[in-house]
């Protein structure tokens, strides 16, 4: 054989060596759970027991080969032998798995164990891939591998369907639990019932998507019937809560018309249907206050705050009632709480300024009036902005301390159109309308609307109804 033929043989052998080494790398990347045990090296090889052969220095030069070539051939032989053994062991593992995994899957199906099903799915995928690549060579059981492949693919489909169905069942159970927790200790606002209804609908959708041929189909059918009953109950409770909202909004509409007695009747119906609706208590409190019953109004605001301690409107209106009863200190506390819960509450700043002024805290009063004017301007409330600015101008132009007694007497004889003394700062300007009053901020209630209206007073701040002491 010429030199070119020898070079070709060497290149072919080296290519086979590279392929064998690549196969070793792929085998090393198999999951630990399914990787075959490493081949156990024999303590003694046949070559160890052979007598050492002393090379003949007189041998013909043509019979000797380069040492590098001999080393490459030896390495090639070892690699091919090792790869073949490893590949054979992996193929034997895949064949064994294909005959035993069915029993393991049945156990996982009975226990409905998601983690175990996921593990079996991974094992099936790996074993199937190995069987598909089994070479048609002696010793590799190619025919058996081909015979087992259809069953392995079928098991893969079954396990995937069961796994998907089980995950959907678990999600449905989680949604049902969340919905049940939401509506504990009723009654609740309509928004809470709506959230619970949405979760029940999602849970039912998960159950309805479960295939009837899966391991959890019977359980899903049983739960589906129960979940539909729960959804029907939620719909009934939500309808009742919606009626309560409608009565509440009718009460708000009557307050805007100044029909306070009729408003109270609507609010009572709203509370009878859903006692956990704080807006109804606030509206009823405003109606009582407009009728001159501020003690009853404060009781209503207290109930609203018990239901929701973050309602700035409740604190604000309770502060107005305290002020009307002559308790500026309590009024100031409530205005502080209203601003704490709603930092941009312009009216609360305006009324707090009035309370500070009544308590002779002129600097604090001026700061609140200025803050109110700034917020009204930012919010586009021109009317109340003008009001706040007039009060600021009045404070800057004159104070009660620079008026002598004769001037005060003259002012006491001046009364405005509402029967209030003209020298009172709160009566210096025309009455204002609160930020939630009027056709724009108190819209006509829409039928079946889930929004709850919280009315405000139509005549502005309540400090104008009595003299400052």
C-alpha positions in Angstrom: 0.0 0.0 0.0 1.4 3.4 -0.9 1.9 6.2 1.5 -1.3 8.0 0.5 -3.4 4.9 1.3 -1.7 4.6 4.7 -2.5 8.3 5.5 -6.1 7.7 4.6 -6.4 4.7 7.0 -4.9 6.8 9.8 -7.3 9.7 9.1 -10.3 7.3 9.2 -9.2 5.7 12.4 -8.8 9.2 14.0 -12.3 10.2 12.8 -13.7 7.1 14.5 -11.8 8.0 17.6 -13.4 11.5 17.6 -16.9 10.0 17.2 -16.4 7.6 20.1 -15.2 10.4 22.3 -18.3 12.5 21.4 -20.5 9.5 22.3 -18.8 9.4 25.7 -19.5 13.0 26.2 -23.2 12.6 25.4 -23.5 9.6 27.8 -21.8 11.6 30.5 -24.6 14.2 30.1 -27.5 11.8 30.9 -29.5 12.5 34.1 -27.9 11.0 37.1 -31.2 9.3 38.0 -31.0 7.2 34.8 -27.3 7.1 33.9 -25.9 3.5 33.9 -23.3 2.6 36.4 -19.7 3.1 35.1 -17.9 0.0 33.8 -15.9 -1.8 36.4 -12.3 -2.1 35.4 -10.8 -5.6 35.8 -8.1 -5.8 38.5 -6.0 -7.7 36.0 -6.1 -7.7 32.3 -5.0 -10.3 29.9 -2.1 -8.2 28.9 -0.8 -8.0 32.4 -0.4 -11.8 32.6 1.4 -12.0 29.3 5.3 -12.2 29.4 7.1 -9.0 28.4 8.3 -9.1 24.9 11.7 -7.7 24.3 11.9 -5.8 21.1 14.3 -7.0 18.5 16.7 -4.3 17.7 17.6 -6.2 14.5 14.1 -6.0 13.2 13.6 -4.7 9.7 13.0 -0.9 9.6 10.1 -1.4 7.3 8.3 -3.4 10.0 8.5 -0.5 12.5 5.8 2.3 12.8 6.1 5.7 14.3 5.4 5.8 18.1 2.8 8.5 17.7 0.8 6.3 15.3 1.0 3.3 17.6 -0.2 5.4 20.5 -3.1 6.8 18.4 -4.1 3.3 17.4 -4.0 2.1 21.0 -6.1 5.0 22.2 -8.6 4.5 19.5 -9.0 0.9 20.5 -9.5 1.7 24.1 -12.0 4.5 23.3 -14.0 2.4 21.0 -14.1 -0.4 23.4 -15.1 1.8 26.3 -17.8 3.7 24.3 -19.3 0.5 23.1 -19.6 -0.9 26.6 -21.1 2.3 27.9 -23.6 2.5 25.0 -24.6 -1.1 25.5 -25.2 -0.5 29.2 -27.3 2.5 28.5 -29.3 0.6 25.9 -29.9 -2.2 28.3 -31.1 0.3 30.9 -33.6 1.8 28.4 -34.9 -1.7 27.6 -35.3 -2.6 31.2 -37.0 0.7 32.0 -39.5 0.2 29.1 -40.7 -3.1 30.6 -40.9 -1.9 34.3 -41.9 1.7 34.2 -45.6 0.9 33.6 -45.9 -0.4 37.1 -44.3 2.6 38.6 -46.6 4.9 36.6 -49.6 3.1 37.9 -48.4 3.7 41.5 -48.0 7.4 40.8 -51.4 7.6 39.2 -53.1 6.0 42.3 -51.4 8.5 44.7 -51.9 11.5 42.3 -48.4 12.6 43.0 -47.4 15.5 40.6 -43.7 15.4 41.4 -43.6 11.6 40.8 -45.4 12.0 37.5 -43.0 14.6 36.4 -40.1 12.3 37.3 -41.6 9.5 35.3 -42.2 11.8 32.3 -38.5 12.7 32.3 -37.5 9.1 32.5 -39.9 8.1 29.6 -38.5 10.9 27.5 -34.9 9.8 28.1 -35.5 6.1 27.6 -37.5 6.7 24.4 -34.7 8.8 23.0 -32.2 6.1 23.7 -34.3 3.3 22.2 -34.9 5.4 19.1 -31.1 5.7 18.6 -30.3 2.0 19.3 -28.0 0.8 16.4 -28.9 -2.2 14.4 -25.7 -4.0 15.4 -25.0 -7.3 17.0 -25.5 -7.3 20.8 -27.7 -4.1 20.9 -31.2 -5.8 20.8 -32.3 -3.5 18.0 -35.5 -5.6 17.3 -36.5 -5.5 21.0 -36.0 -1.7 21.1 -38.2 -1.2 18.1 -40.8 -3.4 19.6 -40.9 -1.5 22.9 -41.0 2.0 21.4 -44.8 2.2 20.7 -45.6 1.4 24.3 -43.1 4.0 25.5 -44.6 6.7 23.3 -48.1 5.7 24.5 -47.1 6.0 28.1 -45.6 9.4 27.4 -48.9 10.6 26.1 -50.8 9.1 29.1 -48.5 10.6 31.7 -48.6 14.0 30.1 -52.4 14.0 30.1 -52.5 12.9 33.7 -50.0 15.5 34.7 -51.9 18.3 33.0 -55.2 17.2 34.5 -53.7 16.9 38.0 -52.1 20.4 37.8 -55.5 21.8 36.7 -57.3 20.1 39.6 -54.8 21.5 42.1 -55.2 25.0 40.6 -59.0 24.7 40.8 -58.7 23.7 44.5 -56.4 26.7 45.2 -58.8 29.1 43.5 -61.8 27.6 45.4 -60.0 28.0 48.7 -59.1 31.7 47.9 -62.8 32.4 47.0 -64.0 30.8 50.2 -61.6 32.8 52.4 -62.7 36.1 50.7 -66.3 35.7 51.8 -65.8 34.6 55.3 -67.8 36.5 58.0 -70.3 38.2 55.7 -71.8 40.6 54.8 -69.3 42.1 52.4 -69.2 44.9 49.9 -70.3 44.1 46.3 -66.7 44.3 45.2 -65.7 41.4 47.5 -68.5 39.2 46.2 -67.4 40.1 42.6 -63.8 38.9 43.4 -65.1 35.7 44.9 -67.4 35.1 41.9 -64.4 35.5 39.5 -62.3 33.0 41.4 -65.2 30.4 41.4 -65.6 30.9 37.6 -61.9 30.4 37.1 -61.9 27.2 39.2 -64.9 25.8 37.3 -63.1 26.6 34.0 -60.1 24.6 35.2 -62.2 21.6 36.1 -64.2 21.7 32.8 -60.9 21.5 30.8 -59.9 18.2 32.4 -60.0 15.3 30.0 -62.5 12.5 31.0 -59.8 9.8 30.4 -57.4 11.0 33.1 -56.8 9.8 36.6 -58.6 12.8 38.3 -61.6 13.0 36.0 -64.0 11.5 38.6 -62.7 13.8 41.3 -63.1 16.8 38.9 -66.7 15.8 38.2 -67.6 15.7 41.9 -65.9 19.1 42.6 -67.5 20.6 39.5 -71.0 20.0 40.8 -70.1 21.5 44.2 -68.3 24.5 42.7 -71.3 25.4 40.5 -73.5 25.4 43.5 -71.1 27.7 45.3 -71.1 30.0 42.3 -74.9 30.2 42.3 -74.8 31.2 46.0 -72.2 33.8 45.3 -74.3 35.3 42.5 -77.3 35.5 44.9 -75.3 37.3 47.6 -73.8 39.6 45.0 -77.3 40.5 43.7 -78.4 41.4 47.2 -75.2 43.5 47.7 -76.0 45.2 44.4 -79.4 46.1 45.6 -77.8 47.7 48.6 -75.6 49.8 46.3 -78.6 50.9 44.4 -80.4 52.1 47.6 -77.2 53.8 48.7 -76.9 55.7 45.4 -80.6 56.7 45.7 -79.9 58.1 49.1 -77.0 60.1 47.7 -79.3 61.5 45.0 -81.8 62.6 47.6 -79.1 64.4 49.6 -78.2 66.4 46.5 -81.9 67.4 46.3 -81.8 68.3 50.0 -84.5 65.7 50.8 -82.8 64.4 53.9 -85.6 62.4 55.4 -86.1 60.5 52.2 -82.3 60.0 51.9 -82.3 58.4 55.4 -85.0 55.9 54.4 -83.0 54.8 51.4 -79.8 54.5 53.5 -81.7 52.3 56.0 -82.8 50.0 53.2 -79.2 49.8 52.0 -77.9 48.9 55.4 -80.6 46.3 55.9 -79.4 44.5 52.8 -75.7 44.9 53.5 -74.6 46.2 56.8 -70.9 46.3 55.8 -71.3 49.2 53.4 -69.6 52.2 55.0 -70.8 54.7 52.4 -74.4 54.2 53.5 -73.4 55.2 57.1 -71.6 58.3 55.8 -74.6 59.3 53.8 -76.9 58.7 56.6 -74.7 60.8 58.9 -74.7 63.7 56.5 -78.5 63.6 56.3 -78.8 63.6 60.1 -76.4 66.5 60.4 -78.3 68.5 57.8 -81.4 67.9 59.9 -79.5 69.3 62.9 -79.0 66.0 64.7 -75.2 66.0 64.9 -75.0 63.4 67.8 -76.8 60.9 65.6 -74.6 61.8 62.7 -71.4 61.2 64.7 -72.7 57.7 65.6 -73.1 56.9 61.9 -69.6 58.2 61.1 -68.3 56.0 63.9 -69.9 52.9 62.3 -68.4 53.8 58.9 -64.9 54.1 60.5 -65.3 50.8 62.2 -65.8 49.2 58.8 -63.0 51.1 57.1 -60.5 53.1 59.2 -59.0 54.6 56.0 -62.1 56.6 54.9 -61.1 60.2 54.8 -64.7 61.3 54.1 -65.9 59.8 57.4 -63.3 61.7 59.4 -63.9 64.9 57.6 -67.7 64.8 58.1 -67.3 63.7 61.7 -65.0 66.7 62.2 -67.7 69.0 60.8 -70.3 67.6 63.3 -67.9 68.0 66.2 -67.3 71.6 65.2 -71.0 72.3 65.0 -71.4 70.9 68.5 -68.7 73.4 69.7 -65.9 70.9 70.1 -63.1 72.5 68.0 -60.4 70.2 69.5 -62.2 67.0 68.4 -62.9 68.6 65.0 -59.2 69.3 64.6 -58.3 65.7 65.4 -60.7 64.4 62.8 -59.4 66.8 60.1 -55.9 65.6 60.9 -57.0 62.0 60.3 -58.8 62.9 57.1 -55.6 64.6 55.8 -53.5 61.7 57.0 -55.6 59.3 54.9 -55.9 61.6 52.0 -53.0 64.1 51.8 -54.6 66.1 48.9 -57.9 66.6 50.7 -58.3 70.3 50.0 -61.5 70.8 51.9 -60.1 69.2 55.0 -57.2 71.7 55.0 -59.8 74.5 54.6 -61.9 73.3 57.5 -58.8 72.6 59.6 -57.8 76.2 59.0 -61.1 77.3 60.4 -60.7 75.1 63.5 -57.2 76.5 64.0 -58.6 80.0 63.7 -61.4 79.3 66.2 -58.7 78.1 68.6 -56.7 81.3 67.9 -53.9 79.5 66.2 -53.5 82.2 63.5 -50.2 81.0 61.9 -51.5 77.3 61.6 -54.8 78.6 60.2 -53.0 80.7 57.6 -50.8 77.7 56.6 -53.9 75.5 56.1 -55.8 78.1 54.1 -52.8 78.6 51.8 -52.4 74.8 51.3 -56.2 74.5 50.6 -55.9 77.4 48.0 -53.0 75.6 46.3 -54.8 72.3 46.2 -58.0 73.8 44.9 -56.1 75.5 42.1 -54.3 72.2 41.2 -57.6 70.3 41.2 -59.3 72.9 39.0 -61.9 73.8 41.7 -62.2 77.5 40.9 -65.0 78.3 43.3 -63.3 76.9 46.4 -60.0 78.3 45.3 -61.5 81.8 45.2 -63.0 81.2 48.6 -59.7 80.2 50.2 -58.0 83.1 48.6 -60.5 85.6 50.0 -60.0 84.2 53.5 -56.2 84.6 53.1 -56.7 88.1 51.9 -58.9 88.9 54.8 -56.4 87.5 57.3 -53.6 89.5 55.8 -55.6 92.7 55.8 -57.0 92.6 59.3 -57.1 90.6 62.5 -59.5 90.5 65.3 -56.8 92.1 67.6 -56.7 95.4 65.8 -60.4 96.0 66.1 -61.5 98.1 69.1 -64.7 97.2 70.9 -66.8 99.9 69.1 -65.7 98.4 65.8 -66.5 94.9 67.0 -69.9 96.1 68.1 -70.5 97.6 64.7 -69.5 94.2 63.1 -71.8 92.3 65.5 -74.7 94.4 64.2 -73.9 93.2 60.6 -75.6 90.0 59.5 -75.3 88.3 56.2 -78.1 86.7 54.2 -77.7 83.5 56.1 -78.1 85.1 59.6 -74.4 84.9 60.4 -72.3 87.8 61.9 -70.2 89.6 59.3 -67.1 89.8 61.4 -66.7 86.0 61.5 -64.0 84.9 59.1 -66.0 81.9 57.9 -68.9 84.2 57.1 -66.8 86.8 55.3 -67.4 85.2 52.0 -70.4 83.6 50.3 -71.2 80.0 51.2 -69.2 77.4 49.3 -70.2 74.0 47.9 -68.2 71.0 48.9 -65.9 69.3 46.3 -68.3 66.3 45.8 -71.5 68.4 45.4 -73.3 69.5 42.3 -74.3 67.7 39.1 -70.7 66.9 38.0 -69.4 65.3 41.2 -72.7 63.7 42.3 -73.9 62.0 39.1 -77.2 60.4 38.6 -77.0 56.8 39.9 -76.9 54.3 37.1 -79.1 51.2 37.2 -77.1 48.1 38.3 -74.0 50.2 38.8 -71.5 48.6 41.2 -70.0 52.0 42.1 -71.0 53.4 45.5 -71.5 57.1 45.9 -70.3 58.9 49.0 -72.2 62.1 49.2 -71.0 65.4 50.6 -72.8 68.3 52.0 -74.5 70.6 49.5 -74.1 73.7 51.6 -70.4 73.8 52.2 -68.6 73.7 55.6 -70.6 73.5 58.7 -68.7 76.1 60.6 -70.9 78.8 59.2 -73.9 77.6 61.1 -72.8 79.0 64.4 -70.8 81.9 65.8 -67.2 81.4 66.7 -66.9 81.5 70.5 
